[in-house]
Amino acid sequence: MKTKLLIASVISLFSTFCYSQNFYAENFAAITRLKLNKFTPLDASNDLEMSIKNMGTTAITSVEINWNDGTDHIASVNVNIAAGASKTVKHPVKVTCSEVIQKDITVTVTKVNGVEDPDVTDNTGVVSIAGLSQVVPKKVVLEEGTGTWCGWCPRGMVALNKVNADHPDDQISIAVHNSDPMVVAAYNSGAAFAGFPGMNVDRELLGVNIAPSSIGSYVTTRKNIPTPVLLGGEYTIEGSTLTVNASAQFFSNFGQVNYRLAAVVIEDGVTGTAAGYRQANYYAGGGNGPMGGFEHLPNPVPAADMVYDHVGRALLGGYHGQENSVPTAIADQQVVNYTFTYTIPSGYNPEELHVALLLIDQSDKTIINGAKLPKGAVAAVSDVSLAKSTTIYPNPASTNFNIKFAKDGKYNVVIYDMSGRVVTNYGSVSTSGKTANLPIRLLPGKYLVNISQYGVSYTKELLVK
């Protein structure tokens, strides 16, 4: 009798176990990706999206999701996810930031089809968002994978020329060469293009199509993405030495980040006589349609007829940026300065060299913002007549000041302390009535306001009380 009871008990337990396992398998979801703007203007609404995969055996018709920033935001969302399939789900409650601070958002799928998900190890994720004290312009960084051996790559060249004509101030174009005389091994390796021509956009959209008809859409859709940093500075060339004086001003409080500055040396007008400078051209003859005039050129195009622009010549700080160039804790309005130096190889044309400054997030290797740096050095007064026609008032100032110019236009305005370090970079400033009103958040003291336009710069003193 005892043996029969023991067997019955074992069968009962086994049945319960099997039922339990089947029940668990029926309602089993996993979060595979979270998407939220990293940065946001204060009190703006931001969509929180997640990819949910059905790890169970039956269809998921509803999920309960909670995002928590210290307060629970629980909502049930109706979905239709077949077994083994995935779907992007948007939480109905928007995420906002009311403070100038970075905060973590914990996202959890709490219930599947009305019951608790039995395995919580894969249905929770964390994403961060930072509120910004100021919204600054973003430059979209377009890195094009190309090579002289690539017969389709004239399409990329034509596309970069078009986006520079259509959007000269909103993007930075860099041609990353592969297996030809203009290759930079570290750049080619880091970009890791799977096909040519290809393009990485802000190192967030990887290997996307590059075409004259569509390249501008990447700029128009991404130039308004909030960014927490205004990049600036300048580069100078003395002999064969190129020096980059970089600055980054941040507009949020970050307790723990891993950001790095990088500078890319770019050359226009590159030519060569060796066979490697011939450009393969599958558009020759027009059989593949028009392509910016390449349809009228032979295949290959002789080296003597080719001029290459936007050529990435050097990575200062490496592909992922210079380690320790930015502190891990950053305060709102803080300015970070860093200097890069580079020896220009013989054969490069210093007059055709340019510098792009990048800020790279090491958490996901994406570019947060970029800047095209001007050439030149800060001068006390480099144009006396322009300096005399420009006035600053009130002076001394406390919370804001005005600059009165001789004529309306766009001017680059940067404030330096008396040691020559950037303390505020306003970037490009547009005037109204020949005047620009600018806020200041500086300790009392004497500062230098550098104003530049079209390569001419001059400096005025500003007293802060």
N, C-alpha and C positions, 0 to 999 in steps of 0.2 A: 504494500500500500504506500509506504514512504517513497519507494522508487517511482511509482506512478505520479505521486504528488510533485516530486522533484522534477520529473520530465515535463509535467504540465506547466510548472512554474517557469522552466527554461523556455518552453515554447511561447508562453505569454510574454516573457521579457524580450525574446527575439522578435516577436510580432510587433511589440511596442517600439523596439529599436528600429525595425524596418519602416514602420509607419512614420516614426520621427524623422528618419533620414529622408524618406520620400517627401514628407511635409516640408523639410528644410530645402530640398532640392527644387521644390515648386516655386518658392518665393525667395529668390537669391539674386541680388543686384550688386554691381560693382561700379564705382566711379573710376573712369579711366582718364579723364581730363577735366580740368577746371579752367575757365576763361573769365577774366575780370580785368578791366582797365587797371594798370598798375598805379596810375596817377589820375587825379580828378580835381577840378575846381571845387571849392567849398560848396557843399549842399547840392551839388549836381547829382542827377540820378544815373546810376550805372547798372547795366544788365549783368547778372551773374548767370553764366551758362556752364553746363557740365555735360560730358558724354557719359551716359549710363549704359552698361552692358548687362544683358540678361544672362546670368550665369546658371539659371534654373532650367527646368524642363517644360514649363508652361509659359504662356504669354503673360507679360506684365501689362496690366491695364491702368494701374495707378501707383504712384510713389509719393511718399511723404518725405519732404526734404526740409532740413533745418540749417540755416546759416546763422552763425553766432559770432558776434564781435563784443561779447560781454552781455548781450541780450539775445534771447532766442527769437528767431523769425521762422516759424514753422508754417508750412503750406503743403497742401495736397495737390498734385498735378496729375491730370489724366493723360495717359500715354498709351501707345500700342507698340510694344517691343516684343518681337517673336523670340523664342528660345535661341540663344546664341547670337542674337543680333544686338546692335547698339543704336542709340538715338541721342541727339542733342536735346537737352531739356533746359528751359529757362525758368528760373525761380521767379514767381510773380511779384515778390517784394524786391524793389530796387535797393542797391547798396549806395549809401551816401557817406560823406565825411564832413563833419561840421568843425573839425579842428585841423590845424596845420601839423599833422603828425602821421606817421605810418602805422597802420594797424593790421593785425592778422584776422582773417575771416576763416573760421572752421566750418566746413560744409559736410553734412552727414545725411545719408539716406536712412531715415529712421524706420520707415515701414514700406513694405512691398505688398501690393494688393490687400492693403488694410491690416496686415500682420507684421510683426517685427522681423526684420531681416536677421536670420540666426547667426550670420558670420559678419561681424563688424570690422574685420581686419582690412577689408578692401572697399568699404563704402564710406570712408571718411577721408577728406583732404583739406589742405590749408592753402590759402592764397592771400596775398597782401595787397593793400591799396593805401595810397598816401594822399592826403589833402594838401593842396597847393595854395600858398599865399599869393602867388602871381602866376598867370598863364603866359608862357613865353613861346615865340615862334619855333616850329619844328622844321628842320630840313630833312627830307627823305633821302636816305643814302642808297644809291643804285650801284651795285657792283656787277659788272657784266663779264661773263666768262667768254673769252674769245681766243682766237689763234690764227696765224696767217695760213695755216694748213687747212683751216675749216672753210669749206666752200659756201656754207650757209651764214657764216659770220658777218658778211657785209650787212646782213639784216640788222645785227646788233649795232654796228657803226652808225647806220642811218637812223636807228631808233634813238641812240644817245644824242645825235645831232639835233633831232627833232625835239626831244624833251628839253634840251638846253635852249632851243629857240622859243619854245612855248612856255617853259617854266624856269627861267634862269635863276630866280631867287629862292625857289622852294625845294631844290634838290641838289645833291652832289653826285656827279657821275664819275665812276672809276672803271677803267677797262683793265680787267685782270687777265693777263695773257697766259697761255698754256702752250708749252712745247714749241716755242719760237724764240727768236733772239731777245724779246722783250719780257720774257718770263721772270717773275720773282718767285723762287721756289716756295718760300714760306707763305706767300699770298695764295699761290695756286693750290697748295696743299690745304691751307686753312679754309678756303672757299669751297673746295671739294665739289665742284660742278660735276653732275652726272652726264650732262650733255651740253653741246655747244651749237649755237650760242645759248647761254642760259643767263639767269640773273637772280641774285639774292637782293631782297629789298629789306633794308634795315636788319639784315641777318635774322629776320623773323619769318619772312616768306622766302623759302629756299627753292632754287631751281625752277623759277616760274618762267613762263614764256616771255620772250622779249621781241616786240614788233613795233614798228613805227605807229601803227594804228591804235595800240593799246597801252603803250608804256606810260602815257600821261595819266591814265586812270589810277595808277599806283600812287602818283604824286597827289592828285586831287582827293583821293580817299584817305590818305595817311597824313597829310600835312597838318591836319587839325587834331591829331591825336595829342592829348595833353602830355607835356614833358616837364620834368622838374628842374631843368638845368638850362642856363644860358651860357653857351660856350663862346669864347672870344680869345683875344690875344693878337699876335702878329708873328711874322717870321722875317728874318734878315739874312742876307747873303753877303759874306765878306770873304773874297777869294774863293776857296773851295769849301768853306764852312757855312752850312745852313743851320741857323739857330731858330728854334721855335719857342717863343714865350707864350705858354698856354694858360688860359684862365677858365674856371668853371664856377659860376655862381648858382647856388641851389636855393630852391624856394619851398622847402618843407623841412621838417625835423625827422632825421633818420637815426634810429638807435643802433642798427646793425645792418650794414649793406656791404656789398663787395663790388664796387665800381672801379673801373680803370680808364685812364686817358690813353689815347693812341693818336698818333699823327701819321697821315699818309702823304708821301711826296708824290705828286702827279706831274707829268710832263705832257705838254701839247706839242704838236708839230714834229713828232719823231719820224725820222727817215733813215734809210739804210740802203746800201748798194749790194749787200750779200743776198744770196738766193733765198735765205730765210725770211727776207722782208717782202717777197712776192706774196700777194694775197690770192688764195684760191677763191674762185668766184663762180658759183653755180647759177648765178643770175645772168651770166654772159649770154647774149643773143636774144634775151627777152622771153625765153621759153617758160621761165618760172615767174613771169610777171615783172612789172617795174619795181626797181629797188633803188631809188635815189640816184640814178645815173649809172649804177653798176651794170645795168642791163646793156649799156653801150660800151662796156669795157670787156677786154678779153679774159679768158680763164687759162692761167692765172694772170692777174694784173701785174705788170712788171714792177719791180721794186722802185724804179725811178719815177713811177707814177703814183706811188702810195705815200700818204702822209697820215700818221696815226695820232689821234688826240686822246686825251683823258687817260693816258697810260699810267698805271700804278707802278711807280719806280721803287719805292721803299716803304717799309713798315717800321715806324719809329715806336718802339714799345712792343713790337710783335703783333701778331694777328689778333690776339685777345686783349692787348693793351698792356701798359706798363704796371707791373706789380707795385703796390704801395704808392701809387701816384695820387690816390684819393683816400682820405681817412675812412675808417669803417663807421664812425659816428659823425653825423653832419648836422649842423644847426641851420635853421631857416635864415636866409640871406648870407650864409657863409660863402666866402670866395676861396677857392683852392687854386693855387698856382703851381705850374710844373714847367720845367725847361727840357727840351729835347735838342740834341745836336746831331748833325749828319754831315759826313764828308761826301761831297758831290763827286762822282766818278768822272774821269775825263771822257769826253764824248757827249755828256749831257749838256743841254743848253740852259744855263742858269736863268736866262731871260724868259724861258718858257716853263719854268718850274712853278708849281703852286702847292699849297699845303691845305689839307682837310684835317680838321680836328674832330675826333670821335670820342664819345663816352660810351663804354661798353659795360653791360650788366653781366657779371660773371655767373649769376644764378642760372641764366638761360642763354648766355652768349649773344644776346641781341644788342643792337645799337639803340641807345636811348635818345641821343640827339647828335647832330653834327654841325659843323660850321666851316665855311670857307674863310680862311684867315687872310687878312690883307698883308701886303709886303711893305716893310718900312719900319722905322723905329720911332718911338715917342720923342718928339722934339719940343724944346721949350717954346719956340716960335719958328715954324718953318715957312710961314707966309705972313709977313707983317701986316699987309693990307687987310687980309681976311680977319686976322686976329683983332685988329683995331675996330673993325666993323661989327664985331660980335661982343655982346655984353651979357653979363650974368647978374641977375637980381632976384630977390633981395640978397645981399651979400654983406654981412653974415646971414645965413639961412638956418632953419631948424628942421622943418619937416618936408619942405619942397623948395624948389628954386626954378627960375625961368631962364632960358637962353634965348636971346634976341639975335636973329641972324640977318644978314644983308638981303637974303632972298629965301623964298620957300624952297623946300626940297627934302631930301632924305640925308641925314647925317649920322655917322657912327659916333656914339658918345660913351666914353669910359672914364671913370674916376679912379685916380691913383693916389695912394698915400705918399708921404714925403720920402719913403724909402724906395718908391718905384713899383710897388706891388698893386695889382688891380684889387680894388675893394668893391666896386660896383660897375657892372657892364650892362648898359642899357641896350646894346645892339644897335640896330637901325632905328632912328627916331625920325618921324615925319613931323613937319611943322604945320602950323595953322596960323595965318596972319604973321608969318615970319617968326613965330614964337613956339617954343616947346616947353611944356611944364613937366617937371620930373620930380618924383618923390625921392627922399633921401632917408636912410636909416644908418647914420654914422655917428661915431663918438665925436664930441667937440674937438676941433683942431683945424689945421690947414690941409687942404687937398688940392690936387691938380686935376682939372677937367680937360681931357683930351678930346678934341673934336676933329673928325676927318671926313673928307669927301673927295672922291675921285683921285685918291693918292696924295692929297694935300692934307696935312694935319697941323694943328696948332693947339696950344695949351693955355687955359685961363685958370687963375687961382680962385678957390672957393673956401670960404671960412664957414665952418659949422659951429653953431653955438648951442 
